[in-house]
Amino acid sequence: MASQNQLEMGLVAVVPKLQNQSPEGNNNVEDEEDFTGRCKIGVPMLSILTSFPCKLKSLCVAHDDIPTKAQMSKEGEKDKEGSFDHSSQGGWKTMPFIIGNEACEKLATIGLLANMIVYLTKEFNMPNVTASYILNLWTGTTNLSPLLGAFLSDSYIGRYWTIALGCIASLIGMGLLSLTAIFPQFRPPPCNTNTGTPCKLASGSQNALLYSSFIMMTIGAGGIRPCSVAFGADQFDYTSEKGKRSIQSFFNWYYFSFTIAMMVALTIIVYIQDDVSWSWGLCIPTSLMFLSVTSFLLGANLYICVTPEGSSFTSFAQVLTAARRKCHLSLPPQASEYYDPPQQGVLKSRMDLTDQFMFLNKASIKTQEDFKEDGSVANPWRLCSLQQVEELKSVIRIVPIWSGTISLFVCMAQLNTFSVLQAETMDRHLGKHFQIPAGSFGIFTMLALTLFLPLYDKFIVPFSRRVSREGKGITLLQRVGVGLALAIVCMAFAAAVETKRRSVALSHGFMEKPKGMLPMSALWLIPQYCVAGVAEAFSAIGQIEFLYSQFPENMRSVAGALFFLALGLGNYLSSLIISIVHKTTGGHENWLAQNLNKGKLDNFYWLLAGYSTVNLMYFVICARWYRYKATVHPQNAKTSPLSEQDNPTLPHA
């Protein structure tokens, strides 16, 4: 869980450079005649909450009604921020609301999730394996939900509505979870370790309230995560130089506020949960989420909305259907015999025709029965454009690469569960009076990630360009591969520390004292957390760059959602592995015993290291097969493949 928020921070570091690039990776972004639709929202969510409905049709200006960039430039209506002032919408005046919303939301979310394994085991009396399983299942589902959120945002309701509904759902979920801490009847009674009686588990109604809060927070994450970063960038004109600089500055402030929010959440809020009370520790994030919702809704009159362009998944289904219907046709020798109309929408470039998955090209073969008398397409499920075909091809090429990154998140999931439980048994004191909360050790991963990114930008990238062939430097896929290799090192460190921890427990007579504090410093856990941070800086952020640069431009919300899907599948796979290992090794030599001192957690870590090694081999094979996306600019029809060395770097806050 901490991992997914640290990686969102990496997303902030990546997107601004990609916003400034053309798909080929250079900085010569072609101007468009049409910009984004402006959304005259009023205060739609407040209207809903106060029973004053707004009609959705009245919220957005039609795309064709927006003045072109050339017209607005001629009339002098561009302001110094790079945004359009004719509608008094967008620009820097929206940033206090958007950044305030995001900072409070991240404070609330991270503060709530960082210590959740401790809350479930101590307050809900869940066994370690059960709590870890539920937490992985919930986190996995939460990371799957952005795929649905991105689909709804890009296809139907737009980013504003998606974020607003997501924030409200998260607020409801956090409120329900806070109730379990405030009122004792909503959670099981505390364990009485003195009597030796088994702990009483939560009742059906208590679990129902707990799981309902998880479900609402999952719905909220599905709306917020794929849209929040892009929505902020929508407030500026990315086709102008001034607008691009404003976007760059926005991401810097966004990154800065995100970092501060994470540090406060992983220190102050977790400390309150551990050393003050869980009631305060959960009510504070809930209050912050309320401030997040309020901040976002107060700026509703000022926002710019990009009009949804329709479902890309429907387009993919049309290509597959048309290709199947024309499977009997032979591929034409000339590209002119394919259906390739002028590009519409906000895309800046068209994708070049490729020679992979050629059977899909049949969906674009023109026949007489495909057109009406006026020249329009008679049936879009029988004839598709080359752009549609190439968009589907690009997604198919990405899938094997993407699947090879899931193992990273399987390893990272252990740092939020079993590593926290390890820290609970170790000496976490710094001096005589301060003790590091077990849930706060994730801050070392965040610090490693934050400190390594500028080093990577300033030293590793220039050095790799000097020593590599033709000065290309480290490629995106090489960067991801390095991170996957470091994940193996992380699990090896974790296994070695656990071996040391168990030997200390055995030598000091703690085998029957699972709650006792071992005479071993918890700082031994720092190396595995730091290696995990560097692994994420390479692999996870490299994956974000890869997805955003290789996905079709009208699917970048889906690209972000696909990243979270990998996170979710990693948590699901982690739960599956935990379940199999627990059942297979059950008995006297259970690797994942409730008493960690009697278990063999180090063997479990070595198992994950072996799995990650096999996965790295698979990834290398897929990377050697992959072919980078190529595009054609309408102005010059020049094919320009995306250079492998294009590697957007970290913006400095």
Disulfide bonds with the S-S distance in Angstrom:
Cys191-Cys199 1.87
